[in-house]
Amino acid sequence: MIHPTAIISPTAKIGKNVKIGPYSFIGNDVELEDDTEVISHVCIDGCTQIGEGTKIFPFAALGYRPQDLKYKGEKSRLKIGKHNNIREYVTMHPGTAGDAMETVIGDHNLFMVGVHIAHDCIVGNNVVMGNNATLGGHVKIEDDVIIGGLAAIHQFVRVGRSAIIGGMSGVERDVIPYGAVKGERAHLYDINIIGLRRAGFSRQDILALKEAYDKIFLGEGTISGNLEKVRCSANGRSCVEYLVDFMKKDTDRSFCLPKSHR
């Protein structure tokens, strides 16, 4: 299952039924769990753990030194979960001492050609990142997010669950859960209605989220005041409560807002 041209450190941990293709490099502190596949010309180094069933395509480079001038060689890590598809030329970097010392990728994600995930990012499950999409350092992406091709997410931004980001968008501010943003300097333009339908959200939940969106961003008063009104009228709908809780958390950034917002 290992091609004779592959270079594999004797201290690397290789699980069962792992396939490593030609001209790949596996470094000293790398762990490949069961059923992973490294197709060819892949380089994996640093303290990097890759979960079972993950498939890595040619010319991906994982676990190498972060592109952070503050990095001093600390032994941070990159942890990648199960059943991910990591396509050609993807780069993922480990964490730094300026955060939690690790970059964490969840399960069942698709990272298309040329995706870059910088140091100290956290990416959830069932995320799709289009060709050449980029995450700056310390970005947090929740579950079921779709990021269009060539989109760039500024460092420290949070993207809430089930949100969608249009291709070629520059995202400088937090994206609400279930939100849809687009634009050169991304703005919020609606709830991700199509994505919610595909994910099996009920009609009642989608209508409740749409009503919450209108009250928070298009209603009279401040966003903070409108959030409290929405919380009081949530009637136990967990999706609406989650939206409010996300927006009330402390954050280093403001939120993407609709263009029509005052």
N, C-alpha and C positions, 0 to 999 in steps of 0.2 A: 504493500500500500504506500510505500515511500519511494519516490524516484531516486535513482542513484546520483543524480546531479544536485539534489537538495542538500543543503548544509544545515545540520541540526545539532545544537549544543548537546553534549552528553548530560547536562543537568536539566534540560528542558523536560517537562512532564507531558507525555503523549498518551492519551487515553486509548480505548479500544476502538477498532474499526476507523481509525483516522487515516485520511488520504492526504498525502503531501506531494504535490506535483513538481515538475522539473524547475530547477534554478530558484527555488524558494529558500529563504533563510529564516531559521527559528532560533532565537537567542536564548541566553542562559536561564532567564527567569520567566520564560513563557510556559503557560499551561494550556494545552489544547484538550478539551474534554471529549468524551466519546462521540463518534460519528461526525466530527467536524471534517470539512474538506477544504484544503488549500489548493487551488487549481494549478497555478504555476506563477513563477516570477513574483511571488509575494514575500514581503519582508516584515517580520514581526519581532520586536525587540522590547527591552525594558521589562518591568514587572507587569506582564499582561496575561490576563486570564480570559479565555474564550469558551463560551458555553456550548453544550452539546448541540449537534445538528446545524451549527452555523457554517455557511458556505462563503468562502472568500475568493474573489475573482482576481485575475492577473493585475499586477502592479499596484495593489493596495499596500500601504505602509502604515503599520499600526504599532503604537507604543513608543515611538521615538521622542526625543527631547522636545518639550513644548516650545512654541514660538513666543516665549515670554522672557523679556530681558531680565526680569527679577529671578528667574529660575537659576538655582545654584547647584544643580546636580542632585538634589534630594531624591531619595528612592521612593517616589510616588508611584501610583499604579493606574492601570487602565483595566476596567472590568467590563466585559461584554457578555451579555446573557445568551439565552438559548434561541436556536432556530432563526438567526438573523441572516439576511442576504446582504453581503458587503460587496458591491460591484467594483468595476475597474477604477483604479487611481484614487480610491477613497483614502483619506488620511484621518487618523484619530490619535489624539495626544493624551498622555497621562495628566494627573493633577499636579498641583504645586503647593508649596507651604503657605501661600496666600489664601488658601481655602481648605478643603477637607482632604487634600493630598490624593484625590482620586477622581477620575472621570468614570461615570457609570452609565452603561447602555443596557436597556432592558431586553425584552424578548420579542420575537416575531416582528422585527423591523426590516424595512427595505431602505437601503442607502444606495441611491443610484450613482452613476458615473461621476467621479470628481467631487463627491461630497467631502466637506471638511468639518470635523468636530474638534474644537479647540480644548484646551486644558480646563479641568474642573467643571465640565458640563455634566448635566444629568438628563438623560433621555429615557422616556418611559417605554411602554409597550405598544405594539401595533402602530408605530410611527412610519410615515413614508416621507423621505426627503428626495426631491427631484434632482436632476442632473445639476452639479456644480452649486448646490445650495450650501450655505456656510453658517456655522455657529461660532460667534466669538466666545471668549472665555467666560466661564461662570453662568452660562445660559441654562435654564431649566425648561425642558419640554415635557409636558404631561402626556398621558396616554391618548392614542387615537388621533394624533395631530397629522395634518398633511401640509408639507412645505413645498411650494412650487419651485421649479427649476430656476437657478440663478438668484434666488432670494438670499438676502444676507441679514442675519439676526445680530444685533449689537450686543456687546458683552453685558452681563447681568440682567438681561431681559428674561421674563417669564412668559411662557405660552401655555395657556390653560387647555385642559382636555377637550378633545373633539373640535378644536379650532382648525381653520384653514387659512393658509397664507398664499396669496397669489404669486405667480412667477415674477421674477425680477423686482420684487418688493424690497425696500430697505426698511427694516423694522427696528426702530430706536426706542420703542416704548412697549410696555407689557400688553399682551393680547389676552382678552378675557376668555374664559372657557366658553365653548360653543360659538365663538365669534368668527367672523369672516373679515379679513383685512387685505388690502391691496394698495399699490401705488408706489411711486418712486420714494416718497417718504410716507410710509404706509398709514392709511386711515381705516377706521372701522366702518364697514358699510352695511352690515346686517348680521343676523344670526346665521350660522352655517346650516340652513334648512335641509339642503340636499344631503349633506353628510349625516345629519341627525336621522333622516329617514332611512338612509342606508344602514345606519347602526342599529335600527330597530326601536328608536325612541317612539313613544306613543304620540298620537295626534294631540292629546291633552298636554303632554309635557312640552311639545314643540310650541303650541299656542301659549303656554305659560311662560316659556323663555322669551318668545317674541314680545309678549306683553311686558315682561320685566325689562327687556332691552329698551322698549319705547319709554317706559316710565323713568328709567335711570338716565338715559342720554338725551331724550327728546322732551321730557316733561319739564314743568316749571320747577324752579328751585335749584339747589346745588346737588352735585352727584352724591355727596355724602348723605345729605338729607333724603334724597330719593332712594338710596340703598336701604335706609331704615324703613321707609314706607313699603318697599318691595319685600323686605324680610317679614314684616307684619302681615302681608297679604299672601305669603307663599303657600299657605294651607298645607304645609307638610311635604311639598314637592321637593325632593332631595336635590334635583338638578338646579332649581332656582336658589335654594339655600347654599349650594356649593358655589354658584356664581357670586353671590353676595359675600360669602366667606373669603373667596379668592381676592375680591376687590378690596376687602377691608384689612388684608394682611399688610404688614410693613413691607415696603419695597423701596429700592433705590431709584426706581423710575416711575414716571407717570404712565397713563394708559393711552393706547391708540383710541382716538375718539372719532365719531362721525364728522365729516366736513361741515355739516349743518349745525354742529354743537356750538353754542355761544362761547 
